[in-house]
Amino acid sequence: MRDLLPKDAEMMRHVEQVSREVSKLYGYDEIITPILESYELLAAKTSEEIRERMYTFKDLGDRKVALRPEFTASIARLVANKLKNEPKPMRLFSVGSLYRYDEPQYGRFREFWQSNYELFGSARPEADAEILTLTNNLLKKLGLKNYRFKIGHTGILRGILTQERLNDEKQNSVRQLLDKKLWTEALAVAREAGVSQKCLTTLESLLETKGENAFQVLAQLRDNVQDYETTLAAVDNLWTILELIKDSKEQLEVLVEAGFARGLEYYTGMIFESYVPGLNIALGGGGRYDKLIQLFGGEPIPAVGVAQGIDRIVLALTKQEVSPKNAKERSVVVISVKDESMAKALELSAMLRNKGLPVEVAVMGRSISRALADADRRGAAYAVIVGPKELKEEKVVLREMKKSTQRTVPISSLTEEILAGST
């Protein structure tokens, strides 16, 4: 867990702010759920690996509770209980901190932040397409470059393994190993579970079926799974989703990977991750989960969603040297020359703030030269020097810090002078 210093916090809040802007553009209503939930709720349908890494303890009421390791279980509880009668589709947005006892490494922290988008009520492919295009537009709006989408469908593996009569426990073991890219071990679990040689051959071919020409990969996949009816339906579903995106003129750089799996057990359809080649971490991921709400006593509600990793997006933006527009470009320090002009300095600072300008007032009683040096160190764009002599003429001294130039301007036009110079 980390202390986020001002520059780090600024980047984190910038990604959070843009995430919230995108939620409004797409019609997602924000909700806030507790950081602390019952252990049973959070453990209900997550992976064994995440269950083992949750922060769990007994509260003073002797209840077993945990810090949330993800958002989806909390949101599913909310939908099953408090939002069950809301009209569909229902679009929900949430953002905040999550907790897992992972081994710290690049892009992996024990306290981390996500923004979450969930669409409830539609089983149609256009809902899946919306989640993909929303993610694409978020990353584009942030200024990230060269990102890609890895896309698959959990029904591809599930259809094969179900037809081979593997139970859910064995299927989840195979998928979790594939999620960790442990191909040999995943095939070994399937072999030990007694699948047919045809199944093993098909699984081996799946692991090699991937590429950036999405429809070519899916056509090859269709040929390989002709004997597995539900798997074929999953391939067709993924084809429809990607065709919708293509026909809508949305530009997505896609890698289709037939053997792609995500660790969470509740996915039922399309799954995906966004990433930057070479960074070796997923920036975000999600997919379809049509049966999760039932686990919490709700009616069957189809759903699709995505979790954006705010920390990881910040890492990617930092690596690409992308930063938010610096508020310091318009920032002002107001310096009073004498104590008797301090009240006017405070009045002017309030006037400038009311026009949307960030303003600091020099409050250390330093000399003008030292106050200007401090303003320069802080990266201020302008200094407004308030002195008794200029005030008699209803004027102040406006200094442009980068140019080291200054001029006397009327107070009545001070705001316009600063705004004109910072455009």
One Martini backbone bead per residue (centre of mass of N, CA, C, O) as a GRO file, in nm:
protein
  423
    1MET     BB    1   0.101   0.033   0.017
    2ARG     BB    2   0.042   0.387  -0.057
    3ASP     BB    3   0.175   0.697  -0.094
    4LEU     BB    4   0.031   0.980  -0.253
    5LEU     BB    5   0.164   1.217  -0.411
    6PRO     BB    6   0.073   1.488  -0.581
    7LYS     BB    7   0.138   1.376  -0.870
    8ASP     BB    8   0.001   1.101  -0.832
    9ALA     BB    9  -0.277   1.206  -0.746
   10GLU     BB   10  -0.335   1.367  -1.003
   11MET     BB   11  -0.339   1.125  -1.197
   12MET     BB   12  -0.556   0.959  -1.057
   13ARG     BB   13  -0.780   1.180  -1.067
   14HIS     BB   14  -0.782   1.212  -1.369
   15VAL     BB   15  -0.878   0.927  -1.441
   16GLU     BB   16  -1.132   0.943  -1.269
   17GLN     BB   17  -1.261   1.187  -1.411
   18VAL     BB   18  -1.276   1.064  -1.696
   19SER     BB   19  -1.443   0.820  -1.613
   20ARG     BB   20  -1.688   0.992  -1.526
   21GLU     BB   21  -1.738   1.132  -1.795
   22VAL     BB   22  -1.794   0.870  -1.954
   23SER     BB   23  -2.037   0.775  -1.790
   24LYS     BB   24  -2.216   1.018  -1.880
   25LEU     BB   25  -2.200   0.977  -2.191
   26TYR     BB   26  -2.336   0.666  -2.147
   27GLY     BB   27  -2.546   0.659  -1.890
   28TYR     BB   28  -2.401   0.625  -1.605
   29ASP     BB   29  -2.472   0.555  -1.276
   30GLU     BB   30  -2.372   0.640  -0.968
   31ILE     BB   31  -2.222   0.435  -0.714
   32ILE     BB   32  -2.193   0.339  -0.355
   33THR     BB   33  -1.991   0.109  -0.187
   34PRO     BB   34  -1.859  -0.078   0.039
   35ILE     BB   35  -1.550  -0.185   0.150
   36LEU     BB   36  -1.721  -0.357   0.344
   37GLU     BB   37  -1.795  -0.709   0.360
   38SER     BB   38  -1.906  -1.004   0.347
   39TYR     BB   39  -1.748  -1.290   0.294
   40GLU     BB   40  -1.967  -1.454   0.147
   41LEU     BB   41  -2.017  -1.257  -0.080
   42LEU     BB   42  -1.718  -1.240  -0.197
   43ALA     BB   43  -1.684  -1.571  -0.216
   44ALA     BB   44  -1.912  -1.696  -0.395
   45LYS     BB   45  -1.769  -1.626  -0.722
   46THR     BB   46  -1.478  -1.646  -0.694
   47SER     BB   47  -1.166  -1.719  -0.687
   48GLU     BB   48  -0.946  -1.894  -0.503
   49GLU     BB   49  -0.716  -1.690  -0.517
   50ILE     BB   50  -0.881  -1.447  -0.404
   51ARG     BB   51  -0.979  -1.573  -0.143
   52GLU     BB   52  -0.678  -1.602  -0.028
   53ARG     BB   53  -0.634  -1.259  -0.067
   54MET     BB   54  -0.813  -1.166   0.141
   55TYR     BB   55  -0.921  -0.933   0.377
   56THR     BB   56  -0.982  -1.089   0.688
   57PHE     BB   57  -1.232  -1.062   0.962
   58LYS     BB   58  -1.352  -0.994   1.279
   59ASP     BB   59  -1.593  -0.837   1.423
   60LEU     BB   60  -1.766  -0.724   1.706
   61GLY     BB   61  -2.010  -0.932   1.598
   62ASP     BB   62  -1.868  -1.199   1.484
   63ARG     BB   63  -1.815  -1.127   1.184
   64LYS     BB   64  -1.729  -1.216   0.866
   65VAL     BB   65  -1.502  -1.006   0.695
   66ALA     BB   66  -1.418  -0.788   0.402
   67LEU     BB   67  -1.226  -0.657   0.174
   68ARG     BB   68  -1.264  -0.555  -0.129
   69PRO     BB   69  -1.144  -0.712  -0.444
   70GLU     BB   70  -1.413  -0.610  -0.582
   71PHE     BB   71  -1.725  -0.494  -0.728
   72THR     BB   72  -1.939  -0.702  -0.840
   73ALA     BB   73  -2.065  -0.825  -0.583
   74SER     BB   74  -2.186  -0.562  -0.468
   75ILE     BB   75  -2.359  -0.496  -0.717
   76ALA     BB   76  -2.523  -0.757  -0.720
   77ARG     BB   77  -2.655  -0.710  -0.448
   78LEU     BB   78  -2.795  -0.445  -0.523
   79VAL     BB   79  -2.962  -0.555  -0.763
   80ALA     BB   80  -3.108  -0.794  -0.605
   81ASN     BB   81  -3.240  -0.582  -0.389
   82LYS     BB   82  -3.264  -0.247  -0.460
   83LEU     BB   83  -3.280  -0.278  -0.811
   84LYS     BB   84  -3.493  -0.494  -0.925
   85ASN     BB   85  -3.724  -0.263  -1.032
   86GLU     BB   86  -3.563  -0.146  -1.238
   87PRO     BB   87  -3.521  -0.040  -1.535
   88LYS     BB   88  -3.442  -0.169  -1.854
   89PRO     BB   89  -3.161  -0.074  -1.876
   90MET     BB   90  -2.875  -0.080  -1.646
   91ARG     BB   91  -2.641   0.179  -1.557
   92LEU     BB   92  -2.325   0.139  -1.378
   93PHE     BB   93  -2.108   0.332  -1.158
   94SER     BB   94  -1.771   0.287  -1.018
   95VAL     BB   95  -1.533   0.406  -0.758
   96GLY     BB   96  -1.220   0.276  -0.609
   97SER     BB   97  -1.100   0.077  -0.357
   98LEU     BB   98  -0.889  -0.217  -0.333
   99TYR     BB   99  -0.817  -0.563  -0.187
  100ARG     BB  100  -0.498  -0.749  -0.199
  101TYR     BB  101  -0.268  -1.015  -0.106
  102ASP     BB  102  -0.021  -0.939  -0.287
  103GLU     BB  103   0.265  -0.947  -0.455
  104PRO     BB  104   0.468  -0.706  -0.503
  105GLN     BB  105   0.461  -0.539  -0.825
  106TYR     BB  106   0.440  -0.449  -1.130
  107GLY     BB  107   0.113  -0.331  -1.121
  108ARG     BB  108   0.096  -0.451  -0.812
  109PHE     BB  109  -0.134  -0.403  -0.545
  110ARG     BB  110  -0.302  -0.405  -0.235
  111GLU     BB  111  -0.382  -0.116  -0.315
  112PHE     BB  112  -0.646  -0.031  -0.544
  113TRP     BB  113  -0.786   0.112  -0.850
  114GLN     BB  114  -1.125   0.150  -0.984
  115SER     BB  115  -1.333   0.149  -1.271
  116ASN     BB  116  -1.691   0.081  -1.311
  117TYR     BB  117  -1.889  -0.099  -1.562
  118GLU     BB  118  -2.250  -0.171  -1.576
  119LEU     BB  119  -2.477  -0.386  -1.772
  120PHE     BB  120  -2.826  -0.434  -1.731
  121GLY     BB  121  -3.067  -0.655  -1.928
  122SER     BB  122  -2.868  -0.745  -2.171
  123ALA     BB  123  -2.801  -1.017  -2.420
  124ARG     BB  124  -2.691  -0.847  -2.638
  125PRO     BB  125  -2.424  -0.760  -2.843
  126GLU     BB  126  -2.444  -0.444  -2.804
  127ALA     BB  127  -2.356  -0.447  -2.507
  128ASP     BB  128  -2.070  -0.553  -2.550
  129ALA     BB  129  -1.987  -0.330  -2.749
  130GLU     BB  130  -2.013  -0.094  -2.549
  131ILE     BB  131  -1.788  -0.178  -2.351
  132LEU     BB  132  -1.562  -0.164  -2.560
  133THR     BB  133  -1.602   0.132  -2.661
  134LEU     BB  134  -1.577   0.268  -2.391
  135THR     BB  135  -1.285   0.183  -2.338
  136ASN     BB  136  -1.168   0.309  -2.591
  137ASN     BB  137  -1.259   0.607  -2.521
  138LEU     BB  138  -1.110   0.637  -2.257
  139LEU     BB  139  -0.816   0.591  -2.359
  140LYS     BB  140  -0.831   0.815  -2.571
  141LYS     BB  141  -0.903   1.054  -2.377
  142LEU     BB  142  -0.623   1.012  -2.213
  143GLY     BB  143  -0.388   0.955  -2.451
  144LEU     BB  144  -0.341   0.676  -2.523
  145LYS     BB  145  -0.108   0.453  -2.678
  146ASN     BB  146  -0.095   0.144  -2.833
  147TYR     BB  147  -0.346  -0.010  -2.772
  148ARG     BB  148  -0.518  -0.318  -2.677
  149PHE     BB  149  -0.728  -0.611  -2.750
  150LYS     BB  150  -0.817  -0.894  -2.568
  151ILE     BB  151  -1.023  -1.160  -2.713
  152GLY     BB  152  -1.297  -1.367  -2.599
  153HIS     BB  153  -1.470  -1.683  -2.495
  154THR     BB  154  -1.592  -1.882  -2.244
  155GLY     BB  155  -1.768  -2.077  -2.432
  156ILE     BB  156  -1.544  -2.230  -2.573
  157LEU     BB  157  -1.439  -2.401  -2.333
  158ARG     BB  158  -1.704  -2.478  -2.193
  159GLY     BB  159  -1.830  -2.643  -2.426
  160ILE     BB  160  -1.617  -2.863  -2.435
  161LEU     BB  161  -1.607  -2.950  -2.127
  162THR     BB  162  -1.910  -3.015  -2.103
  163GLN     BB  163  -1.921  -3.234  -2.326
  164GLU     BB  164  -1.693  -3.394  -2.141
  165ARG     BB  165  -1.804  -3.383  -1.834
  166LEU     BB  166  -1.702  -3.145  -1.673
  167ASN     BB  167  -1.688  -2.997  -1.395
  168ASP     BB  168  -1.663  -2.691  -1.254
  169GLU     BB  169  -1.400  -2.736  -1.099
  170LYS     BB  170  -1.229  -2.831  -1.342
  171GLN     BB  171  -1.283  -2.593  -1.525
  172ASN     BB  172  -1.160  -2.377  -1.336
  173SER     BB  173  -0.877  -2.495  -1.333
  174VAL     BB  174  -0.818  -2.461  -1.631
  175ARG     BB  175  -0.873  -2.152  -1.652
  176GLN     BB  176  -0.664  -2.057  -1.440
  177LEU     BB  177  -0.418  -2.170  -1.593
  178LEU     BB  178  -0.464  -2.007  -1.850
  179ASP     BB  179  -0.450  -1.727  -1.714
  180LYS     BB  180  -0.132  -1.805  -1.637
  181LYS     BB  181  -0.009  -1.961  -1.891
  182LEU     BB  182  -0.051  -2.287  -1.816
  183TRP     BB  183  -0.084  -2.502  -2.054
  184THR     BB  184   0.021  -2.782  -1.965
  185GLU     BB  185  -0.139  -2.796  -1.698
  186ALA     BB  186  -0.421  -2.773  -1.822
  187LEU     BB  187  -0.404  -3.032  -1.994
  188ALA     BB  188  -0.350  -3.224  -1.755
  189VAL     BB  189  -0.621  -3.185  -1.613
  190ALA     BB  190  -0.793  -3.285  -1.851
  191ARG     BB  191  -0.666  -3.564  -1.876
  192GLU     BB  192  -0.723  -3.657  -1.576
  193ALA     BB  193  -1.046  -3.619  -1.625
  194GLY     BB  194  -1.104  -3.787  -1.912
  195VAL     BB  195  -1.068  -3.685  -2.180
  196SER     BB  196  -1.054  -3.686  -2.499
  197GLN     BB  197  -0.846  -3.679  -2.765
  198LYS     BB  198  -1.011  -3.476  -2.925
  199CYS     BB  199  -1.008  -3.261  -2.704
  200LEU     BB  200  -0.703  -3.222  -2.680
  201THR     BB  201  -0.661  -3.138  -2.974
  202THR     BB  202  -0.850  -2.893  -2.961
  203LEU     BB  203  -0.706  -2.743  -2.731
  204GLU     BB  204  -0.432  -2.716  -2.873
  205SER     BB  205  -0.545  -2.547  -3.111
  206LEU     BB  206  -0.652  -2.309  -2.945
  207LEU     BB  207  -0.372  -2.205  -2.833
  208GLU     BB  208  -0.299  -2.129  -3.155
  209THR     BB  209  -0.564  -1.948  -3.185
  210LYS     BB  210  -0.442  -1.642  -3.309
  211GLY     BB  211  -0.504  -1.284  -3.382
  212GLU     BB  212  -0.559  -0.969  -3.563
  213ASN     BB  213  -0.750  -1.128  -3.758
  214ALA     BB  214  -1.045  -1.184  -3.644
  215PHE     BB  215  -1.212  -1.338  -3.876
  216GLN     BB  216  -0.996  -1.546  -3.941
  217VAL     BB  217  -0.983  -1.675  -3.661
  218LEU     BB  218  -1.288  -1.749  -3.641
  219ALA     BB  219  -1.294  -1.931  -3.890
  220GLN     BB  220  -1.087  -2.135  -3.782
  221LEU     BB  221  -1.247  -2.203  -3.527
  222ARG     BB  222  -1.496  -2.321  -3.658
  223ASP     BB  223  -1.349  -2.565  -3.785
  224ASN     BB  224  -1.240  -2.685  -3.496
  225VAL     BB  225  -1.566  -2.687  -3.354
  226GLN     BB  226  -1.798  -2.854  -3.501
  227ASP     BB  227  -1.852  -3.079  -3.256
  228TYR     BB  228  -1.928  -2.805  -3.079
  229GLU     BB  229  -2.211  -2.640  -3.043
  230THR     BB  230  -2.167  -2.423  -2.812
  231THR     BB  231  -1.900  -2.321  -2.922
  232LEU     BB  232  -2.009  -2.220  -3.191
  233ALA     BB  233  -2.199  -2.010  -3.064
  234ALA     BB  234  -1.970  -1.842  -2.934
  235VAL     BB  235  -1.830  -1.763  -3.196
  236ASP     BB  236  -2.075  -1.619  -3.323
  237ASN     BB  237  -2.105  -1.407  -3.101
  238LEU     BB  238  -1.825  -1.276  -3.140
  239TRP     BB  239  -1.866  -1.200  -3.433
  240THR     BB  240  -2.104  -1.005  -3.391
  241ILE     BB  241  -1.964  -0.803  -3.207
  242LEU     BB  242  -1.725  -0.728  -3.404
  243GLU     BB  243  -1.908  -0.644  -3.640
  244LEU     BB  244  -2.047  -0.408  -3.502
  245ILE     BB  245  -1.792  -0.242  -3.456
  246LYS     BB  246  -1.700  -0.225  -3.748
  247ASP     BB  247  -1.974  -0.099  -3.867
  248SER     BB  248  -1.943   0.163  -3.662
  249LYS     BB  249  -1.631   0.267  -3.698
  250GLU     BB  250  -1.472   0.145  -3.477
  251GLN     BB  251  -1.137   0.165  -3.347
  252LEU     BB  252  -0.993  -0.159  -3.298
  253GLU     BB  253  -0.731  -0.325  -3.144
  254VAL     BB  254  -0.716  -0.677  -3.211
  255LEU     BB  255  -0.692  -0.986  -3.013
  256VAL     BB  256  -0.763  -1.308  -3.089
  257GLU     BB  257  -0.819  -1.566  -2.825
  258ALA     BB  258  -0.925  -1.883  -2.776
  259GLY     BB  259  -0.754  -1.948  -2.486
  260PHE     BB  260  -0.882  -1.733  -2.329
  261ALA     BB  261  -0.866  -1.642  -1.974
  262ARG     BB  262  -1.035  -1.569  -1.668
  263GLY     BB  263  -1.028  -1.608  -1.321
  264LEU     BB  264  -1.314  -1.555  -1.301
  265GLU     BB  265  -1.611  -1.760  -1.266
  266TYR     BB  266  -1.870  -1.575  -1.381
  267TYR     BB  267  -1.824  -1.607  -1.668
  268THR     BB  268  -2.030  -1.652  -1.995
  269GLY     BB  269  -1.871  -1.487  -2.225
  270MET     BB  270  -1.738  -1.233  -2.315
  271ILE     BB  271  -1.384  -1.148  -2.311
  272PHE     BB  272  -1.144  -0.894  -2.177
  273GLU     BB  273  -0.842  -0.695  -2.251
  274SER     BB  274  -0.634  -0.428  -2.181
  275TYR     BB  275  -0.326  -0.316  -2.355
  276VAL     BB  276   0.034  -0.272  -2.366
  277PRO     BB  277   0.285  -0.341  -2.541
  278GLY     BB  278   0.544  -0.435  -2.300
  279LEU     BB  279   0.400  -0.405  -2.008
  280ASN     BB  280   0.263  -0.682  -1.891
  281ILE     BB  281  -0.032  -0.552  -1.832
  282ALA     BB  282  -0.346  -0.508  -1.739
  283LEU     BB  283  -0.567  -0.229  -1.750
  284GLY     BB  284  -0.822  -0.412  -1.815
  285GLY     BB  285  -1.147  -0.585  -1.755
  286GLY     BB  286  -1.399  -0.827  -1.890
  287GLY     BB  287  -1.760  -0.911  -1.929
  288ARG     BB  288  -1.984  -1.173  -1.919
  289TYR     BB  289  -2.264  -1.212  -1.655
  290ASP     BB  290  -2.573  -1.391  -1.637
  291LYS     BB  291  -2.568  -1.547  -1.321
  292LEU     BB  292  -2.491  -1.374  -1.065
  293ILE     BB  293  -2.757  -1.258  -0.939
  294GLN     BB  294  -2.869  -1.535  -0.838
  295LEU     BB  295  -2.667  -1.570  -0.595
  296PHE     BB  296  -2.839  -1.307  -0.451
  297GLY     BB  297  -3.164  -1.363  -0.506
  298GLY     BB  298  -3.215  -1.301  -0.794
  299GLU     BB  299  -3.302  -1.249  -1.091
  300PRO     BB  300  -3.245  -1.312  -1.404
  301ILE     BB  301  -2.960  -1.110  -1.525
  302PRO     BB  302  -2.814  -0.974  -1.766
  303ALA     BB  303  -2.447  -0.908  -1.803
  304VAL     BB  304  -2.201  -0.635  -1.846
  305GLY     BB  305  -1.840  -0.561  -1.791
  306VAL     BB  306  -1.588  -0.324  -1.645
  307ALA     BB  307  -1.246  -0.295  -1.526
  308GLN     BB  308  -1.047  -0.018  -1.447
  309GLY     BB  309  -0.703   0.035  -1.402
  310ILE     BB  310  -0.582   0.311  -1.268
  311ASP     BB  311  -0.287   0.250  -1.194
  312ARG     BB  312  -0.213   0.124  -1.474
  313ILE     BB  313  -0.282   0.365  -1.649
  314VAL     BB  314  -0.078   0.550  -1.516
  315LEU     BB  315   0.171   0.388  -1.596
  316ALA     BB  316   0.126   0.410  -1.903
  317LEU     BB  317   0.123   0.721  -1.920
  318THR     BB  318   0.403   0.765  -1.793
  319LYS     BB  319   0.564   0.600  -2.002
  320GLN     BB  320   0.438   0.803  -2.238
  321GLU     BB  321   0.429   1.099  -2.128
  322VAL     BB  322   0.135   1.143  -2.013
  323SER     BB  323  -0.045   1.442  -1.925
  324PRO     BB  324  -0.222   1.656  -1.782
  325LYS     BB  325  -0.340   1.949  -1.784
  326ASN     BB  326  -0.189   2.216  -1.644
  327ALA     BB  327  -0.299   2.425  -1.395
  328LYS     BB  328  -0.038   2.612  -1.379
  329GLU     BB  329  -0.089   2.781  -1.644
  330ARG     BB  330  -0.315   2.962  -1.445
  331SER     BB  331  -0.159   3.033  -1.202
  332VAL     BB  332  -0.168   3.223  -0.885
  333VAL     BB  333   0.015   3.476  -0.705
  334VAL     BB  334  -0.052   3.667  -0.414
  335ILE     BB  335   0.119   3.978  -0.324
  336SER     BB  336   0.195   4.157  -0.040
  337VAL     BB  337   0.380   4.431   0.045
  338LYS     BB  338   0.179   4.510   0.279
  339ASP     BB  339  -0.026   4.472   0.542
  340GLU     BB  340  -0.245   4.690   0.444
  341SER     BB  341  -0.285   4.506   0.157
  342MET     BB  342  -0.405   4.221   0.236
  343ALA     BB  343  -0.710   4.252   0.202
  344LYS     BB  344  -0.689   4.305  -0.104
  345ALA     BB  345  -0.554   4.037  -0.175
  346LEU     BB  346  -0.796   3.862  -0.083
  347GLU     BB  347  -1.004   3.990  -0.271
  348LEU     BB  348  -0.857   3.921  -0.542
  349SER     BB  349  -0.845   3.615  -0.505
  350ALA     BB  350  -1.152   3.576  -0.506
  351MET     BB  351  -1.203   3.693  -0.786
  352LEU     BB  352  -1.030   3.485  -0.944
  353ARG     BB  353  -1.170   3.225  -0.845
  354ASN     BB  354  -1.454   3.303  -0.965
  355LYS     BB  355  -1.303   3.256  -1.263
  356GLY     BB  356  -1.124   2.973  -1.225
  357LEU     BB  357  -0.863   3.048  -1.072
  358PRO     BB  358  -0.572   2.948  -0.937
  359VAL     BB  359  -0.500   3.053  -0.590
  360GLU     BB  360  -0.234   3.200  -0.409
  361VAL     BB  361  -0.132   3.318  -0.093
  362ALA     BB  362   0.099   3.503   0.061
  363VAL     BB  363   0.174   3.387   0.418
  364MET     BB  364   0.500   3.443   0.519
  365GLY     BB  365   0.622   3.744   0.504
  366ARG     BB  366   0.788   3.796   0.266
  367SER     BB  367   0.968   3.912   0.046
  368ILE     BB  368   0.936   3.977  -0.276
  369SER     BB  369   1.173   3.807  -0.382
  370ARG     BB  370   1.100   3.547  -0.217
  371ALA     BB  371   0.807   3.517  -0.317
  372LEU     BB  372   0.886   3.484  -0.618
  373ALA     BB  373   1.068   3.237  -0.583
  374ASP     BB  374   0.840   3.058  -0.471
  375ALA     BB  375   0.649   3.080  -0.714
  376ASP     BB  376   0.850   2.951  -0.911
  377ARG     BB  377   0.883   2.678  -0.760
  378ARG     BB  378   0.560   2.621  -0.790
  379GLY     BB  379   0.474   2.705  -1.098
  380ALA     BB  380   0.374   2.975  -1.151
  381ALA     BB  381   0.246   3.198  -1.394
  382TYR     BB  382   0.156   3.421  -1.177
  383ALA     BB  383   0.196   3.755  -1.034
  384VAL     BB  384   0.038   3.950  -0.779
  385ILE     BB  385   0.115   4.284  -0.691
  386VAL     BB  386   0.030   4.442  -0.378
  387GLY     BB  387   0.032   4.798  -0.355
  388PRO     BB  388  -0.023   5.112  -0.235
  389LYS     BB  389   0.049   5.276  -0.486
  390GLU     BB  390  -0.135   5.123  -0.695
  391LEU     BB  391  -0.407   5.137  -0.536
  392LYS     BB  392  -0.459   5.443  -0.576
  393GLU     BB  393  -0.513   5.351  -0.903
  394GLU     BB  394  -0.642   5.070  -0.929
  395LYS     BB  395  -0.373   4.880  -0.915
  396VAL     BB  396  -0.139   4.629  -1.040
  397VAL     BB  397   0.112   4.382  -1.051
  398LEU     BB  398   0.196   4.186  -1.342
  399ARG     BB  399   0.358   3.866  -1.350
  400GLU     BB  400   0.550   3.676  -1.572
  401MET     BB  401   0.737   3.412  -1.487
  402LYS     BB  402   0.876   3.298  -1.746
  403LYS     BB  403   0.956   3.599  -1.863
  404SER     BB  404   1.019   3.815  -1.644
  405THR     BB  405   0.758   4.003  -1.662
  406GLN     BB  406   0.614   4.340  -1.608
  407ARG     BB  407   0.294   4.511  -1.522
  408THR     BB  408   0.060   4.759  -1.511
  409VAL     BB  409  -0.282   4.699  -1.397
  410PRO     BB  410  -0.602   4.706  -1.387
  411ILE     BB  411  -0.828   4.557  -1.185
  412SER     BB  412  -1.067   4.544  -1.398
  413SER     BB  413  -0.848   4.364  -1.606
  414LEU     BB  414  -0.700   4.123  -1.470
  415THR     BB  415  -0.850   3.867  -1.559
  416GLU     BB  416  -0.823   3.912  -1.869
  417GLU     BB  417  -0.512   3.913  -1.877
  418ILE     BB  418  -0.476   3.619  -1.777
  419LEU     BB  419  -0.661   3.469  -1.976
  420ALA     BB  420  -0.516   3.569  -2.236
  421GLY     BB  421  -0.225   3.452  -2.154
  422SER     BB  422  -0.342   3.130  -2.109
  423THR     BB  423  -0.437   3.054  -2.424
   0.00000   0.00000   0.00000
